[in-house]
Amino acid sequence: MWPFARRSHVSTESETAKRDAESSLNEAHARTPESEAKLTESRRVKEQIRAHNRANAYSDFIEGVVLGRLNDGRP
């Protein structure tokens, strides 16, 4: 594999969103209209976090390819 630094920084926004999503899931067990709305929102937020993580993983992969080629002297 290529030598590059893996980004381990987790944004405070994603942590807040994750906590909110977990809270919404717990409230959804009550099945109130408010909790159902929060459940829908938490699912949307969780999918956004997954998409963000996929984009970061792809970005890290591309960075590794570029750095690997630079270190190997390949065009």
C-alpha positions as YAML, in Angstrom:
chain: A
units: angstrom
residues:
- id: 1
  name: MET
  ca: [0.00, 0.00, 0.00]
- id: 2
  name: TRP
  ca: [1.04, 3.58, -0.43]
- id: 3
  name: PRO
  ca: [2.43, 5.58, 2.46]
- id: 4
  name: PHE
  ca: [0.04, 8.35, 3.36]
- id: 5
  name: ALA
  ca: [-1.45, 9.75, 6.52]
- id: 6
  name: ARG
  ca: [-4.96, 8.55, 7.28]
- id: 7
  name: ARG
  ca: [-7.31, 11.25, 8.43]
- id: 8
  name: SER
  ca: [-8.63, 10.26, 11.83]
- id: 9
  name: HIS
  ca: [-10.24, 13.59, 12.70]
- id: 10
  name: VAL
  ca: [-13.98, 13.30, 13.28]
- id: 11
  name: SER
  ca: [-15.89, 16.52, 12.83]
- id: 12
  name: THR
  ca: [-17.96, 17.80, 15.71]
- id: 13
  name: GLU
  ca: [-20.89, 18.24, 13.33]
- id: 14
  name: SER
  ca: [-20.96, 14.55, 12.47]
- id: 15
  name: GLU
  ca: [-20.69, 13.55, 16.13]
- id: 16
  name: THR
  ca: [-23.56, 15.89, 17.01]
- id: 17
  name: ALA
  ca: [-25.62, 14.52, 14.14]
- id: 18
  name: LYS
  ca: [-24.90, 10.97, 15.23]
- id: 19
  name: ARG
  ca: [-25.97, 11.68, 18.82]
- id: 20
  name: ASP
  ca: [-29.13, 13.37, 17.57]
- id: 21
  name: ALA
  ca: [-29.88, 10.41, 15.34]
- id: 22
  name: GLU
  ca: [-29.44, 7.96, 18.21]
- id: 23
  name: SER
  ca: [-31.67, 10.08, 20.41]
- id: 24
  name: SER
  ca: [-34.31, 10.16, 17.69]
- id: 25
  name: LEU
  ca: [-34.17, 6.40, 17.34]
- id: 26
  name: ASN
  ca: [-34.73, 5.96, 21.05]
- id: 27
  name: GLU
  ca: [-37.69, 8.34, 20.97]
- id: 28
  name: ALA
  ca: [-39.13, 6.57, 17.94]
- id: 29
  name: HIS
  ca: [-39.97, 3.56, 20.07]
- id: 30
  name: ALA
  ca: [-42.79, 5.70, 21.51]
- id: 31
  name: ARG
  ca: [-44.34, 5.96, 18.00]
- id: 32
  name: THR
  ca: [-45.61, 9.51, 18.46]
- id: 33
  name: PRO
  ca: [-45.90, 11.76, 15.38]
- id: 34
  name: GLU
  ca: [-43.02, 13.87, 16.67]
- id: 35
  name: SER
  ca: [-40.83, 10.84, 17.16]
- id: 36
  name: GLU
  ca: [-41.73, 9.50, 13.72]
- id: 37
  name: ALA
  ca: [-40.64, 12.81, 12.18]
- id: 38
  name: LYS
  ca: [-37.40, 12.69, 14.15]
- id: 39
  name: LEU
  ca: [-36.84, 9.08, 13.07]
- id: 40
  name: THR
  ca: [-37.18, 10.07, 9.42]
- id: 41
  name: GLU
  ca: [-34.75, 12.93, 9.96]
- id: 42
  name: SER
  ca: [-32.26, 10.70, 11.78]
- id: 43
  name: ARG
  ca: [-32.31, 8.21, 8.94]
- id: 44
  name: ARG
  ca: [-31.61, 11.01, 6.49]
- id: 45
  name: VAL
  ca: [-28.73, 12.29, 8.64]
- id: 46
  name: LYS
  ca: [-27.25, 8.81, 9.01]
- id: 47
  name: GLU
  ca: [-27.31, 8.36, 5.24]
- id: 48
  name: GLN
  ca: [-25.59, 11.74, 4.79]
- id: 49
  name: ILE
  ca: [-22.89, 10.67, 7.24]
- id: 50
  name: ARG
  ca: [-22.42, 7.39, 5.34]
- id: 51
  name: ALA
  ca: [-22.12, 9.29, 2.05]
- id: 52
  name: HIS
  ca: [-19.62, 11.68, 3.62]
- id: 53
  name: ASN
  ca: [-17.55, 8.77, 4.93]
- id: 54
  name: ARG
  ca: [-17.60, 7.07, 1.51]
- id: 55
  name: ALA
  ca: [-16.41, 10.30, -0.11]
- id: 56
  name: ASN
  ca: [-13.62, 10.64, 2.44]
- id: 57
  name: ALA
  ca: [-12.53, 7.03, 1.91]
- id: 58
  name: TYR
  ca: [-12.44, 7.57, -1.85]
- id: 59
  name: SER
  ca: [-10.51, 10.80, -1.40]
- id: 60
  name: ASP
  ca: [-7.99, 9.00, 0.82]
- id: 61
  name: PHE
  ca: [-7.66, 6.26, -1.79]
- id: 62
  name: ILE
  ca: [-6.99, 8.77, -4.58]
- id: 63
  name: GLU
  ca: [-4.52, 10.61, -2.37]
- id: 64
  name: GLY
  ca: [-2.70, 7.33, -1.76]
- id: 65
  name: VAL
  ca: [-2.54, 6.58, -5.47]
- id: 66
  name: VAL
  ca: [-1.17, 10.03, -6.27]
- id: 67
  name: LEU
  ca: [1.37, 9.97, -3.45]
- id: 68
  name: GLY
  ca: [2.37, 6.44, -4.37]
- id: 69
  name: ARG
  ca: [3.02, 7.44, -7.94]
- id: 70
  name: LEU
  ca: [4.96, 10.50, -6.84]
- id: 71
  name: ASN
  ca: [7.11, 8.40, -4.53]
- id: 72
  name: ASP
  ca: [7.69, 5.72, -7.19]
- id: 73
  name: GLY
  ca: [8.58, 8.30, -9.83]
- id: 74
  name: ARG
  ca: [5.88, 7.00, -12.16]
- id: 75
  name: PRO
  ca: [4.01, 9.43, -14.45]
...
